[in-house]
Amino acid sequence: MRTRQESTIFRNQAGYISTWWRGDPLPTLSSTPDLYIERSENVEALAHVMECPREEVSNLLRKGHEAYIARIGAQPVAVGWSARREAGFGGGLVTFRIPEGNRYLYDFVTLPAWRGRGIYPHLLQYILKAESSTNERFWIVYQFTNTASKRGIEKAGFRLASNVCFLDDGSLGLVPPPDAFERARACARLVGLPLIAGFTKDQD
C-alpha cells in the first residue's frame, strides 16, 4: 500500500468506495411487498434486466462471479453481482485481485419502473447475509454524482472507506474520510491506489 504524506492537489472527486465488514450492523429496512431475492444463473433473465448480451452474462458466470436477482412476484426487477478473484472499475483505469475473504459488489441494476421502492438496499443486504459466513469484507464503488446509489448503499449498512479522486497528474488516489483510516488503508491495499494522507483541493 502506498501512502503519500505530503500535500497533494486533487482536481475533482470521481466517486466513493464503501465497505461492510462482518460484525457491522445491518439496519432494519422497510418491507417491500412481494419482493423475492435469490442467487441466479438464469442467463436470459439476468441479461434482460442488465440490457446486455447473454454472452456477457455467461462470461461473468464462467469467471466464478455470483449473480443475484430480485423479483416482485414473478417479474425480474433488479440484478447485482458479487465478484471474487479479480475485478475493476473506472472503465479499466483500476484492476485488482480480490483476496480470500473479500468480495467486490458491482453492476447493480434496477429496472426504471421499479426504482424508488427500496429494492437496492434489500438486494445488498441479501448478498451480505448470504456470503458473510465465508467472507469477512465486502466492497462497493459508486460514482460521485450517483446520489441514488449512495443512499441505497448507506441504507444497507455500508460505511465509507475512501473518496476516489483524480490527482493533479491525472491518476486516481484515495482520500480517507475522518475516523475511518483503518478501512481506508484496507481499501488502498485492495485496489492498489495511493492513500493521500494530506491533500489540497485545486481551486481553479
C-alpha positions in Angstrom: 0.0 0.0 0.0 1.3 3.4 -0.9 0.7 6.4 1.3 1.5 10.0 0.3 2.1 12.1 3.4 3.0 15.3 1.5 0.4 17.8 0.4 -1.2 16.6 -2.9 -3.5 18.5 -5.1 -6.6 16.7 -6.4 -8.6 18.1 -9.3 -12.1 16.6 -8.6 -13.8 13.7 -6.9 -14.6 10.7 -9.1 -16.5 8.5 -6.6 -16.6 6.6 -3.4 -15.6 3.2 -2.1 -17.7 1.9 0.8 -17.4 -1.3 2.7 -19.2 -3.6 5.1 -17.2 -5.9 7.5 -18.5 -8.9 9.2 -19.9 -7.8 12.6 -21.0 -4.4 11.3 -24.7 -3.7 12.0 -27.3 -4.4 9.3 -30.0 -1.7 9.6 -33.6 -2.7 9.5 -35.2 -1.9 6.2 -38.8 -1.1 5.3 -40.5 -4.0 3.8 -41.1 -4.2 0.0 -44.3 -6.2 -0.7 -43.8 -9.4 -2.8 -40.0 -9.0 -3.0 -38.1 -12.2 -3.5 -34.3 -12.4 -4.0 -32.2 -15.4 -4.9 -28.8 -16.3 -6.4 -29.3 -16.9 -10.1 -27.7 -18.4 -13.2 -30.6 -17.7 -15.4 -28.7 -16.0 -18.2 -31.8 -14.8 -20.1 -33.4 -13.1 -17.0 -30.1 -11.5 -16.0 -29.4 -10.2 -19.5 -32.9 -8.8 -19.7 -32.6 -6.7 -16.6 -29.0 -5.7 -17.4 -29.9 -4.9 -21.0 -26.8 -6.6 -22.3 -25.9 -9.6 -24.5 -26.4 -13.0 -22.9 -22.7 -13.9 -23.7 -21.6 -11.1 -21.4 -23.6 -12.6 -18.5 -22.2 -16.1 -19.4 -18.7 -14.8 -19.3 -19.1 -13.3 -15.8 -20.6 -16.6 -14.6 -17.7 -18.5 -16.1 -15.3 -16.3 -14.1 -16.9 -17.5 -10.9 -18.8 -14.3 -10.2 -22.1 -14.7 -8.4 -25.3 -13.1 -9.7 -28.3 -12.2 -7.6 -31.7 -11.4 -9.0 -34.7 -9.6 -7.3 -38.2 -10.2 -8.3 -41.5 -8.6 -7.5 -43.9 -11.6 -7.8 -42.6 -13.4 -10.9 -41.2 -10.2 -12.5 -37.4 -9.8 -12.5 -36.7 -6.2 -11.4 -33.1 -5.9 -10.3 -29.7 -7.6 -10.5 -26.4 -7.4 -8.7 -23.1 -9.2 -8.8 -20.5 -10.4 -6.3 -17.0 -10.8 -7.7 -14.2 -13.0 -6.5 -10.6 -13.4 -7.7 -10.4 -10.2 -9.8 -12.4 -7.0 -10.5 -12.0 -3.4 -11.7 -13.7 -0.1 -12.0 -13.3 3.3 -13.8 -13.7 1.9 -17.3 -10.5 -0.2 -16.9 -8.4 2.5 -15.1 -8.3 0.3 -12.0 -8.0 -3.5 -11.9 -7.1 -5.6 -8.9 -7.0 -9.0 -7.3 -9.6 -9.9 -4.7 -8.0 -11.6 -1.7 -9.6 -14.5 0.1 -12.3 -13.4 2.5 -13.3 -10.4 0.4 -16.0 -9.8 -2.2 -16.5 -6.9 -4.6 -20.1 -6.0 -5.4 -20.8 -4.4 -8.7 -23.1 -3.9 -11.7 -26.3 -3.4 -9.7 -29.3 -2.5 -12.0 -32.9 -1.8 -11.1 -35.4 -1.5 -14.0 -36.6 2.1 -14.2 -40.2 1.2 -13.5 -39.2 -0.3 -10.1 -36.8 2.3 -8.8 -37.6 4.2 -5.7 -39.1 1.2 -3.9 -36.2 0.3 -1.7 -35.2 -2.8 -3.7 -31.5 -1.9 -3.9 -30.7 -2.0 -0.2 -32.6 -5.2 0.2 -30.6 -6.8 -2.6 -27.3 -5.6 -1.0 -28.3 -6.9 2.4 -29.4 -10.3 1.0 -25.9 -10.7 -0.5 -24.2 -9.7 2.7 -26.3 -12.3 4.7 -25.7 -15.0 2.0 -22.0 -14.6 1.8 -20.8 -13.3 5.2 -20.4 -16.7 6.6 -17.4 -17.3 4.3 -16.3 -13.7 3.6 -15.3 -11.0 6.1 -15.3 -7.9 4.0 -17.4 -6.5 1.1 -16.6 -3.6 -1.1 -18.6 -1.4 -3.5 -17.7 1.5 -5.7 -20.1 4.2 -6.9 -19.8 7.5 -8.8 -19.7 10.8 -7.1 -22.8 12.0 -8.9 -24.9 8.9 -8.2 -26.8 10.1 -5.2 -29.4 7.3 -5.5 -26.8 4.6 -5.2 -25.2 6.5 -2.3 -28.5 6.5 -0.4 -29.2 2.8 -1.1 -25.7 1.7 -0.1 -25.8 3.7 3.2 -29.3 2.3 4.0 -27.9 -1.2 3.6 -25.3 -0.6 6.3 -22.1 0.1 4.3 -19.6 2.6 5.7 -17.5 5.0 3.6 -13.9 3.7 3.3 -12.4 6.2 0.8 -13.1 9.0 -1.5 -11.8 8.3 -5.0 -10.2 11.4 -6.5 -8.4 12.5 -9.7 -5.0 13.8 -8.7 -3.1 16.7 -10.4 -1.2 14.3 -12.6 -4.4 12.6 -13.9 -4.1 9.5 -11.9 -6.5 8.3 -9.2 -5.9 8.4 -5.5 -7.8 7.7 -2.3 -8.7 10.3 0.4 -9.7 8.8 3.7 -12.8 10.1 5.4 -12.5 11.3 9.1 -12.2 8.5 11.6 -12.0 5.7 9.0 -8.3 5.4 8.4 -8.2 1.6 9.2 -10.8 0.9 6.5 -9.1 3.4 4.1 -5.8 1.5 4.5 -7.5 -1.8 3.8 -9.2 -0.2 0.8 -5.9 1.1 -0.6 -4.3 -2.4 -0.2 -7.3 -3.9 -2.0 -7.4 -1.7 -5.1 -3.8 -0.7 -5.3 -4.3 3.1 -5.3 -2.2 5.5 -3.2 -3.8 6.8 0.0 -3.5 10.5 0.3 -2.8 11.5 3.9 -2.6 15.2 3.2 -4.3 16.9 0.3 -5.3 20.2 -1.1 -8.3 20.9 -3.4 -7.5 22.7 -6.6 -9.3 26.0 -6.6 -9.2 26.5 -10.4 
